[in-house]
Amino acid sequence: MRNTIAGALLVGALALSPGFASAEESDASIEQLIVNSAQTPADHAALAKYYRGKAAEATAAAGTHQSMASSYRGGKMAQREQMAGHCKKIAKQDTATAADYEALAKLHEQDAKKP
């Protein structure tokens, strides 16, 4: 029983430690490291594919939020218009994000064609 409690406390302490909490921050730096180290056409082709996938995810999210906005139309609830506006705003942001990812994919495709 004492070992179980000690183990639970250790896991809790690790979860709250600064090193563990910054794991998400290091993910972004890993992506940046990969982008910075891309040198070969294959590296850039892989990055183009990655960014196309991110663009597709953002486009799907935009569609989901646009559908949600449509579902809030009408009705007597005063907040429905505000909720629809919220969803439309997120859909617009997701669409812009998708366009940014698509632009990155195109840049890496151009680099992939260079010898």
VENBELFEN-V101073 format. One record per backbone hydrogen bond with DSSP energy under -1.0 kcal/mol. NH is the residue of the N-H (numbers start at 1). CO is the residue of the C=O. E is the energy in kcal/mol with one decimal. If there is no record, write none. Layout:
nh=NH co=CO e=E
nh=NH co=CO e=E
This chain:
nh=5 co=1 e=-2.0
nh=6 co=2 e=-2.4
nh=7 co=3 e=-2.5
nh=8 co=4 e=-2.3
nh=9 co=5 e=-2.4
nh=10 co=6 e=-2.2
nh=11 co=7 e=-2.4
nh=12 co=8 e=-2.3
nh=13 co=9 e=-2.5
nh=14 co=10 e=-2.4
nh=15 co=11 e=-2.2
nh=16 co=12 e=-1.5
nh=21 co=17 e=-2.2
nh=22 co=18 e=-1.5
nh=23 co=20 e=-1.5
nh=26 co=22 e=-2.0
nh=27 co=23 e=-1.3
nh=28 co=24 e=-1.1
nh=29 co=25 e=-1.5
nh=30 co=26 e=-2.1
nh=31 co=27 e=-2.0
nh=32 co=28 e=-2.1
nh=33 co=29 e=-2.4
nh=34 co=30 e=-2.3
nh=35 co=31 e=-2.3
nh=36 co=32 e=-2.8
nh=37 co=33 e=-1.9
nh=44 co=40 e=-2.1
nh=45 co=41 e=-2.5
nh=46 co=42 e=-2.3
nh=47 co=43 e=-2.1
nh=48 co=44 e=-2.5
nh=49 co=45 e=-2.1
nh=50 co=46 e=-2.3
nh=51 co=47 e=-2.8
nh=52 co=48 e=-2.1
nh=53 co=49 e=-2.0
nh=54 co=50 e=-2.1
nh=55 co=51 e=-2.3
nh=56 co=52 e=-2.3
nh=57 co=53 e=-2.2
nh=58 co=54 e=-2.3
nh=59 co=55 e=-2.5
nh=60 co=56 e=-2.4
nh=61 co=57 e=-2.3
nh=62 co=58 e=-2.3
nh=63 co=59 e=-2.2
nh=64 co=60 e=-2.2
nh=65 co=61 e=-2.4
nh=66 co=62 e=-2.4
nh=67 co=63 e=-2.2
nh=68 co=64 e=-2.2
nh=69 co=65 e=-2.4
nh=70 co=66 e=-2.0
nh=71 co=67 e=-1.8
nh=73 co=70 e=-1.2
nh=80 co=77 e=-1.4
nh=83 co=79 e=-2.8
nh=84 co=80 e=-2.7
nh=85 co=81 e=-2.3
nh=86 co=82 e=-2.0
nh=87 co=83 e=-2.2
nh=88 co=84 e=-2.4
nh=89 co=85 e=-2.3
nh=90 co=86 e=-2.1
nh=91 co=87 e=-2.5
nh=92 co=88 e=-2.3
nh=93 co=89 e=-2.2
nh=94 co=90 e=-2.8
nh=95 co=91 e=-2.2
nh=96 co=92 e=-2.1
nh=97 co=93 e=-2.4
nh=98 co=94 e=-2.4
nh=99 co=95 e=-2.0
nh=100 co=96 e=-2.1
nh=101 co=97 e=-2.5
nh=102 co=98 e=-2.4
nh=103 co=99 e=-2.2
nh=104 co=100 e=-2.1
nh=105 co=101 e=-2.5
nh=106 co=102 e=-2.2
nh=107 co=103 e=-2.1
nh=108 co=104 e=-2.3
nh=109 co=105 e=-2.2
nh=110 co=106 e=-2.2
nh=111 co=107 e=-2.1
nh=112 co=108 e=-1.9
nh=113 co=109 e=-1.1
